[in-house]
Amino acid sequence: MRSFHSIARPLFRNAPPTTIHRSPFPALTLNPVHSYPFSIRLSSSSTKPFTYAIIHGSVRPNRLGERLVKFLQAEITERGDKALIVEANGIPTLEKKYAEYIAAKEEPPAGLHAIHENLTTADGFVVVTAEYNSTMPPGLTNVMDYFLPEYNRKPALISSYSYGIFGGIRASTAARSFLSNLGLITLPSHFPVPNLGDKVILPNGKLVDKSFKGRVKIVLDELDWVTDAIRSKRERDVKG
């Protein structure tokens, strides 16, 4: 009987350069972008710059996701946009939604006022998720579940990561339905980062594996395109 590796090896030997050769199923799991029949360049009437909230869902010590968050923050800022960081770390288990605290004139748990302001200000979101037991970490769903109207009809890019070769792809799949139920518009593309560590991104957010530079540009271009379209529609609605 042929071994798994003897079958898988030809798959990544012939993989296109935009995929990550370390995965036995590169085109299926790790190619973050699609080929679009239209240009995702912004028009001259673009409403840039945009404000994006990066939601970081891990609460573990020595979180690998911190380096990915720093990298994404730097990339967004370099494009002339603003990146706000929303941390799940330190947020207690949900008992009541943020809006329920406000309606009852009660003080919500520490940190929720600031998160509410960041989510409300944001034109769009980048949701950074690890993969725990084939799904998202509980810290991510917990912090996001406190809120609802703040997300309404705003775009969200999913960026999943793992220490292994699949880049948190199962968590990314789970995140799509979760974010849609919150009222977010998830992008078709996502930004998976496999083998996250010092050979990919350093703890300070500096990129080591330069192959990710082109990939992140493509998904952030798409995020800008969708954000611009949605914000333009909101502004037209306000003007009546």
Sequence and secondary structure as in RCSB ss.txt:
>XXXX:A:sequence
MRSFHSIARPLFRNAPPTTIHRSPFPALTLNPVHSYPFSIRLSSSSTKPFTYAIIHGSVRPNRLGERLVKFLQAE
ITERGDKALIVEANGIPTLEKKYAEYIAAKEEPPAGLHAIHENLTTADGFVVVTAEYNSTMPPGLTNVMDYFLPE
YNRKPALISSYSYGIFGGIRASTAARSFLSNLGLITLPSHFPVPNLGDKVILPNGKLVDKSFKGRVKIVLDELDW
VTDAIRSKRERDVKG
>XXXX:A:secstr
   HHHHHHHHHHS  TTS TTSSSHHHHT      SS     TT     EEEEEE   STT THHHHHHHHHHH
HHHTT EEEEEE TT    SS HHHHHHTT    TTHHHHHHHHHH SEEEEEE  BTTB  HHHHHHHHT SGG
GTT EEEEEEB SSTTTTHHHHHHHHHHHHHTT EE S    B S STTTB TTS B  THHHHHHHHHHHHHHH
HHHHHHHHHHHHHH 
